[in-house]
């Protein structure tokens, strides 16, 4: 008997059937596919670290030192052969031979003494080549855009409302604070990425250090959440072997701070991070972990497209990253409502994203 009213409702209210089914289908689709309503904002540097110039200079210095050592060895051989010939031609007189030997000894000793400054210079050059210089001339390109990471599908993005660069330096009086902070919103340019509107920036790097890049998007309307969404995004770039500061917060209103160094990682890698809101760890916030699926790997269900967990009482979360590539951690909280399309207050969902790179196993492993 309970089925009859439902059947009568469907028959007697045909005009309501289509809207009702459509709304139900959208709700079921959003629930069945967790990534459908989950958009990521990219902040990806063109390389995960900058070390090539340092390695090149070190190798060049070592090669130059080897050439100088070979030349000195050849020169020493010629001098020794010349001294040997001179001794054979010396007088048979014992006193003269003794004097000749002493003179020969002095001749053998003097080249070694003369080689000492060259040897010291070669060693110093090798040492200095392995240490990051104070002033460099490097650059990196940054990609800023919207996408669905698992589907590798681009989403058009409006320009960010904020783009800031930070640099840490362990030699400062207070190394826990960034050595440099610079707003560079004016440097971004519109580009195309995955056939969608995106943004790019070319950043010059004049000093070694750990560089951190941060953007804040403009809020956008998210239909499946019936509200607005906004992203605060961060990534890091170690330059010339300088990694100090990766464990330190930038003081953002909402950020993920690594508890595991986020570079130099080999898959599979255990990564731990901490979520801070106004500098304080937050318990129970949802955190999504996902990777850009450049290989178009297929998975059995939408739940396999990303991982989701909750922060502990210290704001911590941990995850095993099983594949190489660009990974992202994203935590979400609700912000102050904004005026919606109908003029009524609508919820604002703010997410903080942290991008980092995981390498594949090194050759020979």
C-alpha positions in Angstrom: 0.0 0.0 0.0 2.9 2.3 0.6 3.8 2.2 -3.1 0.5 3.6 -4.3 0.9 7.2 -3.2 4.3 7.4 -4.8 2.9 6.1 -8.1 0.0 8.5 -7.9 2.4 11.3 -7.2 4.4 10.5 -10.4 1.3 10.3 -12.5 -0.5 13.3 -11.0 2.5 15.6 -11.0 4.1 15.1 -14.5 5.3 18.7 -14.6 7.4 18.3 -11.5 8.9 15.0 -12.6 11.6 16.3 -14.9 13.0 19.0 -12.5 12.8 16.5 -9.6 14.7 13.8 -11.6 17.2 16.3 -12.8 18.0 17.6 -9.4 18.2 14.1 -8.0 20.5 13.0 -10.8 22.8 15.9 -10.2 22.9 15.3 -6.5 23.6 11.6 -7.1 26.2 12.4 -9.7 28.0 14.8 -7.4 28.0 12.3 -4.5 29.1 9.3 -6.7 31.9 11.2 -8.2 33.9 13.0 -5.5 36.2 14.7 -7.9 33.5 16.1 -10.1 33.0 19.2 -8.0 36.7 19.3 -7.0 38.7 21.8 -9.0 42.4 22.3 -8.4 44.4 25.5 -9.0 47.9 24.9 -10.5 51.0 26.6 -9.3 53.7 24.6 -10.9 57.3 25.8 -11.5 59.0 24.7 -14.8 61.5 22.6 -12.7 61.2 21.3 -9.2 64.7 22.6 -8.2 67.6 24.6 -9.7 70.9 22.8 -9.3 72.2 22.4 -12.9 74.4 25.5 -12.9 76.0 24.5 -9.6 76.8 21.0 -10.9 78.2 22.4 -14.1 80.5 24.9 -12.4 81.8 22.2 -10.0 82.5 19.8 -12.8 84.2 22.5 -14.9 86.4 23.5 -11.9 87.3 19.8 -11.4 88.2 19.4 -15.0 90.4 22.5 -15.0 92.1 21.2 -11.8 92.8 17.9 -13.5 94.3 19.6 -16.5 96.6 21.7 -14.3 97.7 18.7 -12.3 98.5 16.8 -15.6 100.6 19.7 -16.8 102.5 20.0 -13.6 103.2 16.2 -13.6 104.6 16.5 -17.2 106.7 19.5 -16.2 108.0 17.7 -13.1 109.0 14.7 -15.3 111.0 16.9 -17.6 112.8 18.6 -14.8 113.7 15.3 -13.1 115.0 13.9 -16.4 117.1 17.0 -16.9 118.5 16.7 -13.3 119.4 13.0 -13.9 121.4 13.9 -17.0 123.2 16.6 -15.2 124.3 14.3 -12.4 125.8 11.8 -14.9 127.9 14.5 -16.4 129.3 15.7 -13.1 132.9 15.4 -12.2 134.1 12.2 -10.6 135.6 14.1 -7.7 133.9 13.1 -4.5 133.6 16.6 -3.2 132.3 17.8 -6.5 129.8 14.9 -6.5 128.6 15.8 -3.1 128.2 19.4 -4.1 126.4 18.2 -7.2 124.1 16.1 -5.2 123.3 18.9 -2.9 122.6 21.2 -5.8 120.5 18.5 -7.4 118.5 18.2 -4.2 117.9 21.9 -4.2 116.7 21.7 -7.8 114.3 18.9 -7.0 113.0 20.8 -3.9 112.5 24.1 -5.6 109.8 23.0 -8.1 107.7 21.4 -5.3 107.9 24.7 -3.4 106.9 26.6 -6.6 104.0 24.3 -7.2 102.4 24.9 -3.7 100.6 28.2 -4.6 99.1 26.5 -7.7 98.0 23.5 -5.7 96.4 25.8 -3.1 94.6 27.8 -5.8 93.3 24.6 -7.4 91.9 23.3 -4.1 90.3 26.6 -3.3 88.7 26.8 -6.8 87.2 23.3 -6.2 85.9 24.3 -2.8 84.4 27.6 -3.9 82.8 25.9 -7.0 80.9 23.6 -4.7 79.5 26.4 -2.6 76.5 28.5 -3.8 77.6 32.0 -5.0 76.1 35.0 -3.4 74.8 36.4 -6.7 73.3 34.2 -9.5 71.4 34.7 -12.8 68.7 32.1 -13.0 65.0 32.1 -13.9 62.0 29.9 -13.6 58.6 29.9 -15.4 55.4 29.4 -13.3 52.2 27.9 -14.6 49.0 29.2 -12.9 45.7 27.6 -14.0 42.6 25.6 -13.2 42.2 21.9 -13.9 40.7 18.5 -12.9 44.0 16.7 -12.0 43.0 13.1 -12.5 41.3 13.7 -15.9 44.1 16.1 -16.9 41.4 18.4 -18.0 41.8 22.2 -18.1 39.4 24.7 -16.6 39.4 28.4 -17.6 40.7 30.6 -14.8 40.4 34.3 -14.0 43.6 36.1 -13.0 44.6 35.6 -9.4 44.1 38.4 -7.0 47.5 38.0 -5.3 50.9 36.6 -6.4 53.7 36.8 -3.9 57.3 35.5 -3.8 59.2 34.7 -0.6 62.8 33.7 0.0 64.4 32.2 3.1 68.0 32.6 4.2 69.5 30.7 7.1 72.3 33.3 7.6 69.9 36.0 8.8 69.8 37.2 12.4 66.2 35.7 12.5 66.2 32.8 9.9 62.6 31.8 10.9 61.3 34.8 8.9 61.6 35.2 5.1 64.6 37.2 4.0 62.6 38.7 1.2 59.0 39.2 0.2 57.8 40.7 -3.1 54.4 41.1 -4.7 54.6 40.3 -8.4 51.0 40.3 -9.5 51.9 42.7 -12.3 54.3 40.1 -13.8 51.7 37.5 -14.8 50.6 37.1 -18.4 47.6 35.4 -20.0 48.5 32.0 -21.7 46.7 28.9 -22.9 47.0 25.6 -21.0 45.0 22.5 -22.0 43.0 24.7 -24.4 41.9 26.9 -21.6 42.7 30.4 -20.3 45.6 30.3 -17.8 48.4 32.5 -16.5 52.1 32.4 -16.5 55.0 34.3 -15.0 58.8 34.4 -15.6 60.7 35.0 -12.4 64.3 36.0 -12.2 66.3 34.5 -9.3 69.3 36.6 -8.2 70.3 34.8 -5.0 70.5 31.2 -3.8 67.8 30.2 -1.3 64.5 28.5 -0.8 61.9 30.4 -2.8 58.2 30.0 -2.0 55.4 31.2 -4.4 51.9 31.9 -3.3 48.8 32.9 -5.2 45.2 33.6 -4.0 42.4 33.2 -6.5 39.3 35.2 -6.9 36.2 33.5 -5.6 34.2 31.7 -8.2 30.7 30.2 -8.2 30.7 26.4 -7.8 27.3 25.1 -9.0 27.6 21.6 -7.5 28.4 23.1 -4.1 25.7 25.8 -4.4 28.3 28.3 -3.2 31.6 30.0 -3.9 35.1 28.5 -3.8 38.5 30.2 -3.4 42.0 28.8 -3.3 45.2 29.8 -1.5 48.0 28.0 -3.3 51.7 27.5 -2.4 54.7 25.7 -3.8 58.5 25.7 -3.1 61.7 25.9 -5.2 65.2 25.1 -3.7 67.9 27.0 -5.6 71.5 26.1 -5.6 71.2 23.5 -2.8 69.7 25.9 -0.3 66.6 24.3 1.4 66.4 26.2 4.7 62.8 27.2 5.6 60.7 24.4 4.1 59.4 23.6 7.6 58.5 27.2 8.5 55.0 28.8 8.0 54.7 31.9 5.9 52.0 33.4 8.2 49.2 33.0 5.7 45.6 33.0 7.0 45.3 29.4 5.8 48.2 27.2 4.8 49.8 23.7 4.7 53.2 23.5 6.3 55.3 20.4 5.4 56.6 18.3 8.3 58.5 16.2 5.6 60.9 18.0 3.3 58.9 18.4 0.1 61.8 18.0 -2.3 64.3 15.3 -3.0 61.5 12.7 -2.5 61.6 9.3 -4.2 58.4 7.3 -4.8 57.0 5.6 -2.7 57.5 8.4 -0.1 55.8 9.1 3.2 54.7 12.7 3.4 53.4 14.5 6.5 52.0 18.0 6.7 50.3 20.3 9.1 47.3 22.5 8.4 47.3 26.0 10.1 44.5 28.5 10.3 45.8 31.9 11.4 48.9 30.1 12.6 47.1 27.6 14.7 46.7 23.8 14.0 43.2 22.7 13.3 41.7 19.3 14.1 39.3 17.5 11.9 39.7 19.4 8.7 39.2 17.4 5.5 42.4 17.0 3.4 42.4 15.7 -0.2 45.6 14.3 -1.8 45.8 14.0 -5.5 48.2 13.8 -8.4 48.2 15.1 -12.0 47.4 12.0 -14.0 49.5 12.7 -17.0 49.7 9.0 -18.0 45.8 8.8 -18.1 45.8 5.8 -15.7 42.4 4.2 -15.4 40.9 3.4 -11.9 38.0 1.2 -11.0 35.9 3.9 -9.2 35.9 7.7 -8.7 37.0 7.1 -5.1 40.4 5.9 -6.5 41.0 9.3 -8.1 42.2 10.9 -4.9 42.7 10.2 -1.2 40.9 12.0 1.6 41.6 12.1 5.3 41.2 14.3 8.4 43.7 16.3 10.4 44.6 15.1 13.9 44.5 17.2 17.0 47.8 18.8 16.0 46.6 19.6 12.6 48.7 16.8 11.1 48.1 14.4 8.3 50.3 11.7 6.6 50.1 9.9 3.3 52.2 7.5 1.2 52.8 8.9 -2.3 53.2 5.8 -4.5 54.0 7.3 -7.9 56.3 10.0 -9.3 54.9 13.3 -10.5 53.3 16.5 -9.2 51.2 16.0 -6.1 48.9 18.3 -4.2 47.5 18.4 -0.7 44.3 20.5 -0.3 42.5 21.3 3.0 39.2 23.0 3.0 37.2 25.2 5.5 34.2 27.4 5.3 34.7 31.1 5.1 32.4 34.1 5.5 29.3 33.9 3.1 29.3 36.0 -0.1 26.3 37.4 -1.9 25.1 34.7 -4.4 23.6 35.0 -7.9 20.1 35.6 -6.4 21.4 38.2 -4.0 21.1 35.9 -1.0 24.1 35.0 1.2 25.9 31.9 -0.2 28.6 29.8 1.5 32.3 30.3 0.7 34.6 27.3 0.7 38.2 28.2 1.1 40.9 25.7 0.3 44.6 25.9 0.9 46.7 23.9 -1.7 50.4 22.8 -1.5 52.1 21.5 -4.7 55.3 19.5 -4.6 57.2 17.0 -6.8 58.0 13.3 -6.2 60.8 11.7 -8.3 60.9 8.2 -9.6 63.5 5.7 -8.4 67.1 6.7 -9.3 68.8 4.8 -12.1 70.3 1.6 -10.8 67.8 1.2 -8.0 
